[in-house]
Amino acid sequence: MPPQAAPPAPARPAPAAFVPAPYGRTTGYAPPPEALVETTTRLRPVRDRRSAGRTAAAAACAVLGFGLIGGALAGVWLAASEPGKPAEPVGYAEARELWHNAPVDALFPRTLPGPGAGPGAADRTWTRIVVAPDAPCSPAVLAKGLLTAVEPLGCERVLRATYTDATASSVITVGLVFTRADATAQRTLGEGLTARLGQDVPPALSGPSTVAARFGDRQRASWWTSAPADLPVVVTAVSGFADGRAVDAPQPADKATAKGRTDAVAQSGLGHEAKGITERLERLLRTTATTAAKEKEAR
């Protein structure tokens, strides 16, 4: 009697897509699931594989270079103690590594509250709908003027995500540009950055099957760029309408929020969106970097 075939294994149910919890004061609205552009929980650098011979050679070089490294470090410490040289802010060094040391949700929370961030100090709430993999600094992810400004400082990596507001009527792409700039260079970079860059509008990040599916270059309406003096990071944000309408003349957030403006961009609060979410991400980065510095000190 021939052996009977084993019964087929039951099919596993597909994992449920992430749907954020209700937020804001809306009725019967839930944003679509987050676009599966990036599914990992941490953004980590990809390390090159080395052969055993190369690894041994690198180790030998490291041993031989200890004396030189020690001398270089001593020079750095002496320079830092020189009168008039600004001290590095707490968490500055740790912030430089957050692009691969911190979880995605710590850098781009799934839900980001913005109390008083809208027109007339109205509250705002943003929900993340797209996350992109970390990327090298290039024209594909950075506006031309900003790329030119940060390249001499050592542009490390760019992280981006797109959010939507509580009514899903607007979308906003935010970017974190990590650099190797020292505290002095960072302070110089941040002075009037948006004004100095002119019409340097950050690229939009769309997401298939989300309300940001039609968010492209023509849909960018308002933007803001900030380089806080206490973090080696540039924070960018660009907002637009979720319905895909084109905007002929994008406006920096300070102009879009000026009193007396009656155009659609100003009245929709897209300038407030861009500047408000930039400020929230700066505060979040500052808190995350300070916490990392304290944990390092405690070890």
LOPABA-65673 format. One record per residue: residue in one letter; x, y, z of N, C-alpha, C, O in turn. Coordinates in steps of 0.02 Angstrom, whole numbers, plus 50000, padded with zeros to 5 digits. Example, Ala and Ser with C-alpha at 12.3 -4.5 7.8 and 13.67 -1.06 7.14 Angstrom:
BEGIN
A506604971650390506154977550390506604983550390507124983450423;S506424988850354506844994750357506455000250394506705005750402;
//
This chain:
BEGIN
M500434994050000500005000050000500455006350000500855007150046;P500385010549951500845016349946500745021150005500185021950028;P501285024250029501215028950085500785034950066500815037450009;Q500395037250114499955042950101500355049450108500785050150151;A500185054150064500535060650066500315064450128499735064150149;A500775068150158500605072150217500135077750197500205080650144;P499655079150241499185084650225499545091250220500015092450257;P499325095550175499675102050168499635106150232499125106050267;A500175109850247500175114050307499695119850297499645122450241;P499345121750349498875127350343499235133850326499785135150352;A498935137750283499255144050263499275148850321498805149450360;R499855152250327499905157250381499565163650360499625165850303;P499215166650406498885173050388499405178450377499915178650411;A499275182850329499745188250315499765192950374499255194150407;P500365195750390500405200350446499995206650433499965209150377;A499685209050486499255214950479499685221050467500195221950500;A499475225350421499845231550408499755236250466499235236150500;F500255240350477500215245150532499695250550515499725253750463;V499225251650561498745257050555498775261050619498595258350672;P499005267250617499075271150678498425271850715497885271650685;A498465272650781497875273650822497545280250805497885284750780;P496905280950819496565287250804496905293050839497175292150893;Y496905298850809497235304650838496855310750816496445310550770;G497005316350848496685322650830495945322550846495705318250883;R495585327150818494865327750829494495326550765494115330850742;T494605320850735494265319250673493745313850686493765310650738;T493295313050640492755308150649492785303050593492735304750534;G492865296750612492845291350563493425291050515493365288050462;Y493995294250532494565294150486495135290150516495315291050575;A495435285750477496045282250497496505282450437496305280350383;P497135284850445497585285350389497755278450361497695273450396;P497955278150297498115271750266498745268750298499105272250332;P498865262250286499465259150315500095262350288500105265250233;E500615261850327501255264850309501555261350249501525255150244;A501845265150204502135262250144502735258050163503145259950205;L502795252250131503335247550148503965249350109504235245150073;V504195255450117504815257550086505405254950127505915253050099;E505325254750192505845252350237505515248350292505085250950328;T505715242050300505385237750349505815235950408505585232550453;T506445238150409506865236650466506705241350523506425246750513;T506885239250584506735243450642507315248050659507215252750697;R507895246850631508465251250643508825252550577508875248150534;L509055258650568509435260450509510175259650525510445263650563;R510495254650498511185253150515511635253850454511405252750398;P512275255650463512735255850406512895248950381512885244150420;V513035248250317513235241850288513985241650288514315245850258;R514275236750322514995236250328515285231750273514995226550257;D515855233650246516175229650195516445223150225516705223150281;R516395217650187516695211350209517445211350192517645213350137;R517835209250239518565209250229518825202050234518575198050272;S519325200750196519645194250200520045193750263520185198850295;A520245187550283520635186650344521305190350340521535193150389;G521615190250280522255193750272522185201150281522605204350314;R521665204050252521565211350259521415213150331521635218350356;T521025208850365520865210250435521495210150478521585214450521;A521935205150466522555204850504522995210950492523305213650537;A523015212950428523425218850411523155225050445523535229250470;A522485225650446522175231450479522345231450553522485236750582;A522325225550584522475225150655523195227250669523335230750717;A523655225050625524355226850634524455234450628524825237450666;C524115237350579524155244550571523895248250631524165253350652;A523355245550660523065248650719523555248650777523625253550813;V523905242950786524395242350840524965247350830525175250850876;L525225247550768525785251950754525595259250759526015263550771;G524935260650748524735267650748524515270350815524325276250819;F524535266350868524305268650933524675274950956524375279550983;G525335275050944525715280850967525505287150930525435292450961;L525415286550864525215292350825524515294750844524395300750850;I524065289850854523375291650873523375295150941523025300150950;G523765292450988523795295551054524035302751049523765307151083;G524545303951007524785310750999524265315350968524195321050988;A523895312650918523365316650886522815318450935522585324050937;L522615313450976522095314751025522325319951076521935324151097;A522955319551096523205324451143523165331451114523005336251149;G523315331951049523265338451016522555341051015522435347051026;V522075336451002521375338451002521165340951071520825346051076;W521355337351123521165339351191521475346051210521145350151242;L522105347151190522425353551205522075359251168521975364651195;A521885357851104521545363051065520875364751095520665370551096;A520525359551121519865360751151519915364851214519425368151233;S520505364751246520575368551308520825375651296520895379451344;E520955377351234521205384051219520675389251234520085388051221;P520875395051261520395400351275520045402651210520365403251158;G519405403851214519025406251157518755400851112518345402351069;K518975394651120518715389251077518065386651108518065384651166;P517505386751070516865384651099516865377351119517125373051084;A516585376051177516525369151201515985365551161515495368551141;E516095359151150515605355151113514995353951156515065351751213;P514395355251131513785354351172513705347151194513945342551162;V513355346151250513225339451275512825335551224512315337951198;G513045329551208512705325251161512885326551088512615323351043;Y513345331251076513515333051007513825327050970513625325450915;A514315323951002514645318150971514165312350962514185308850912;E513745311251012513265305751008512755306850953512535302150921;A512555313150942512065314750890512335312950821511945311150777;R512985313350812513285311850747513175304550727513165303050667;E513075300150776512995293050762512265290650766512135284650758;L511805295150778511105292950787510815289950724510335286050728;W511085291650667510785289150604510805281650599510405278550564;H511285278450635511285271150634511255268050704511185262050711;N511305272250757511265269550825510555269850855510405266050900;A510135274350830509475275150858508945271550817509015271150756;P508425268750849507885265550811507515270650768507515276650783;V507205268250715506835272650670506305276650708506235282650698;D505945273250753505395276650788505645282050835505265286450854;A506285281850855506565287050898506725293350858506695298850884;L506905292450794507065298150751506445300850716506365306850710;F506015296350692505395298150658504825294650694504625289150673;P504545297550746503995294250782503405292950736503275296750689;R503045287550749502465285950708501935291350713501585292850664;T501865294250772501405299850781501795305450813502125304450864;L501745311450785502135317150809501655322950826501375325950780;P501565324450890501115329950909501445336750899502045337450906;G501035341650882501285348450873500835353550905500465357050870;P500835353950972500415358851006500575365950985501155368050988;G500075369550963500175376450942500575377450879500835382850867;A500645372150838501075372550779500715374950716501035375850665;G500055375850719499675377850661499515385250660499715388850706;P499155387650610498965394750607498565396650669498125392950691;G498705402550696498345404750756498495400450816498075399950862;A499085397350818499295392850873498835386850880498755384150935;A498535384650824498125378650826498565372450834499135372350811;D498295367450866498665361250876498715357350811498265357550769;R499255353750803499355349450745499565342550769499875341850822;T499395337450731499625330550743499805327550675499405327850628;W500395324650671500615321650608500725314150618500965311950670;T500545310250567500645302950569501115300950513501025302950455;R501605296950529502095294550480501775289550433501445284850455;I501885290450368501595285850319502115282850272501985277850239;V502715285750270503255283150227503925283950263504055289150293;V504345278850261505035279350285505495276650230505385271150205;A505995280550214506475278350163507105275450195507265277350251;P507455270950162508095268550188508595274350194508535279250157;D509085273750239509595278950243509965279150176510055274050143;A510185285150157510475286050091511095290450094511155294550140;P511555289550047512135294150044511915301050021511385301849991;C512315305950036512155312850018512225313549942512765312649914;S511675315249908511675315749835511095320149814510655321649854;P511085322349750510525326549726509855322949728509335326249725;A509845316349734509215312749737508845313949802508235313349805;V509215315549855508895316349921509005323149952508705324850002;L509445327249922509575333949948509505339149893509675337949835;A509265345049912509245350649865509965352649849510415351849889;K510055355449789510725356849764511115361549809511705360249824;G510805366949831511155371849873511365368949940511915370249963;L510925365049970511095361950035511655356850027512095356450069;L511635352949973512155348049961512835351549954513335349249981;T512845357149919513465360949910513715363649977514315364049989;A513245365550021513435368450086513705363250135514155364850174;V513445357150133513645352150183514205347550160514535344450202;E514315347050096514845342550072515535344250100515895339650120;P515735350650104516405352050133516455350250206517015349450232;L515885349650241515895348050312515935340550325516035338350382;G515855336650272515835329350280515125326950289514905325550345;C514765326550235514065324450238514035316850248514285313150205;E513755314650303513775307650322513215303450292513345298550257;R512585305350306512015301250285511385305450288511345310450324;V510885303450249510235306950247509685301950263509645296650232;L509255303750310508665299850327508045303950309508045310050320;R507525300750281506915304350262506295300350279506295294250281;A505755304050292505105301050304504575306050283504705312050278;T503975303550269503415307850251502845306850300502685301150319;Y502555312350321501995312450368501375315350335501415318550283;T500795314150365500175317450345499845320450406499965318050462;D499435325450397499105328550454498485324550473498325319550442;A498145326750525497585322850553497005322150506496595317550513;T496945326650457496395326250409496605323150343496195322350297;A497245321350337497515318450275497435323250216497385321050159;S497415329750230497355334650176498035337450156498095340550103;S498545336450197499215338750180499725333250193499605328850234;V500285333650158500835328850168501475332850176501535338450151;I501965330050211502585333650224503155328750229503135324050268;T503675329950190504285325750192504805329250236504955335050226;V505065325550283505575328250328506225324450316506225318550299;G506775328050324507435324950314507915326650370507885332150398;L508345321950388508875322950437509545321750401509685316150379;V509945326950396510575326650361511135326650413511255331850445;F511475321050422511995320350472512675322150442512855319650388;T513055326450476513705328650451514255327250502514115325150559;R514885328450482515455327850526515695334750549516255335450573;A515275339750543515465346550560515635347250634515305344150676;D516145351250650516285352850720515805358350743515425361050702;A515835359950807515355364650835515395371550802514885374850791;T516005373750787516095380350756515795380550686515435385250668;A515945375450645515685375150577514925374450577514595377350534;Q514665370750625513935369850628513595376450645513065377950617;R513885380250690513585386750708513575391450648513085394950636;T514115391450610514145395650550513645393350497513315397450465;L513585386850489513115384050440512395386150455512015387550409;G512205386250518511505387350536511275394550534510675395850538;E511735399350526511535406350528511145408250465511435408950411;G510495409250472510075411250416510095406450358510115408650300;L510095399950372510205394950320509685395250265509865395350206;T509045395250283508515395250231508575401350185508505400650124;A508695407250214508755413350175509365412950129509325415150071;R509925410350154510525409950114510455405150055510755406150002;L510065399850064509985394850011509495397049957509475394049904;G509095402249971508625404649921508085399649905507805396549951;Q507925398849840507395394149819507655386949816507615383749764;D507935384749870508235378149873507745373349907507815371749966;V507245371149870506695367249898506895359849904507125356949855;P506825356849964507015349849972506585345249929506015346849914;P506855339549908506465334649869505905331649910505955330949971;A505365329749877504805326449910504915318849908505235316249863;L504635315449959504655308149962503945305549959503555306350006;S503765302449903503095299849894503055292749922503565289849941;G502455289949924502365283149949501785279749915501225282149920;P501895274249879501345270749846500805268649895500945266749952;S500185269149873499605267049914499535271149977499245268650026;T499795277249979499695281750035499425288350009499375289349948;V499245292850055499005299350033499575303550003499455308849975;A500195301050009500765304549978500955301549911501505302849886;A500515297549882500675294149819500815299149762501215297649717;R500495304949764500585309949711501015315849733500995321149701;F501395315049786501805320549812502475320449776502915316349791;G502565325049729503175325549690503435332649688503225336849728;D503895334049643504195340649639503685346149626503725351549655;R503205344949582502705350049565502215351349621501885356549622;Q502175346849670501695347549724501995350949786501635352049835;R502635352549784502945355649842502695362849850502705366749802;A502465364549910502145371049920502535375649967502605381649954;S502785372850022503165376950070503705372650102503645366450104;W504235375750125504795371950153505165375950206505075381950212;W505575372350245506005375450294506635371250303506605365150297;T507195374550316507825371050327508165374150388508215380250393;S508395369950433508685372350496509295368250514509295362150507;A509825371650539510425368250563510545370550635510875375650645;P510275367050685510375369150755511105369250774511485364950752;A511305374150814512005374950831512275369450876512875368250878;D511825365950912512055360950960512005353750935512085349050973;L511865352950869511815346250840512135346150771512005350750732;P512545341250754512855340950687512365338150636512515333250601;V511785341250631511245338850589510905344750556510845350150586;V510675343850495510235348750461509555345450455509495339850432;V509035349150476508355346550474507985350250418507975356350417;T507675346550373507305349550318506575347150319506425341750345;A506135351150292505435349250286505135352650225505265358550213;V504735349050187504385351950130503675349250130503565343150136;S503185353750124502475351750130502105352950065502325356750022;G501535349650058501115350449999500425347750012500285344850064;F499985348749963499295346349969499275338749953499635336349909;A498855335249989498805327949980498415326149917498445320449894;D498045330849888497645329249829498035329549764497755328549710;G498685330849768499105330749709499115337149668499415337249614;R498805342549692498785348649652499485351749647499885351449695;A499635354549590500285357649578500305364649608499795368049611;V500895366849628501005373549656501525376949613502085374449605;D501345382649585501795386049538502395389249573502945389349546;A502295391949633502835395649667502885393549740502555396549783;P503285388449755503375386449825503655392249867504035396349841;Q503465392549930503665398049974504015395450036503795390450065;P504565398650056504865396850120504365398250177503935402550170;A504425394650231503915394850284503835401850313503275403750332;D504385405750319504305412350349503875416950306503535421350332;K503895416050239503465420050196502755417350194502265421150193;A502685410750195502025407750193501625408950256501005408350255;T501955410650310501605411950373501545419350389501315421250444;A501755423650343501725430850355501005433250360500555430450327;K500885438350399500215441150407499965444250342500355447050304;G499315443650330499015446650272499025442350210498755444350158;R499335436450212499345432150154498665428750145498375426350193;T498415428750082497755425850069497775420150018497245417550000;D498365418349994498415412949945498275406249978498255405650039;A498185401049936497995394449961498525391450005498365388150055;V499175392449989499705389650029499705392550099499765388950149;A499625399150103499615402450169499005400450209499055398950268;Q498415400550177497805399150213497755391850235497415390250284;S498075387350199498055380250218498515378650276498465373250305;G498965383150293499425381950348500025377750330500355375050374;L500185377050264500745372750244501415375550267501885371750278;G501465382150274502085385050301502165383350374502715381850397;H501605383750412501615381750482501805374350490502165372450536;E501545370250444501705363150446502455362050439502755358450478;A502755365250389503475364250376503905366550434504355362950456;K503765372350460504175375050514504025371350580504485370050619;G503395369750591503205366450654503515359550661503775357850714;I503495355550608503765348850613504535348950616504835344550646;T504845354050585505575354750590505775355950663506245352950688;E505415360450696505575362050766505465355950811505855354850857;R504945352050798504815346050840505365340950832505575337850881;L505595339950770506125334950759506785337250789507175333050813;E506925343650789507515346250822507505344650896508005342250924;R506935345950928506885344651000506965337251015507285335251064;L506665333150973506715325850982507435323550975507665319451016;L507795325950925508495324150915508915326350975509355322650998;R508785332350999509165335051056509075330651118509555329051153;T508455328651130508305324351188508635317451180508925314851227;T508595314651120508885308051107509645308151115509935303551143;A509965313451089510695314051093510925315151165511425312251187;T510555319251202510745320451272510665314051314511085312651356;T510135310351301510045304051337510605299151321510855295751366;A510815298751258511355294351238512015296351273512395292051293;A512125302851279512745305251313512735303451387513255301451414;K512165304151419512115302451490512205294951501512525292851550;E511925290951457512005283651463512725281651453512975277151487;K513065284951406513775283551394514195285351455514655281651473;E514045290951486514415293251544514305288651604514755287651645;A513705285851609513535281451665513875274551660513945271151710;R514075272651600514375266051591515085265851617515415260651613;
//
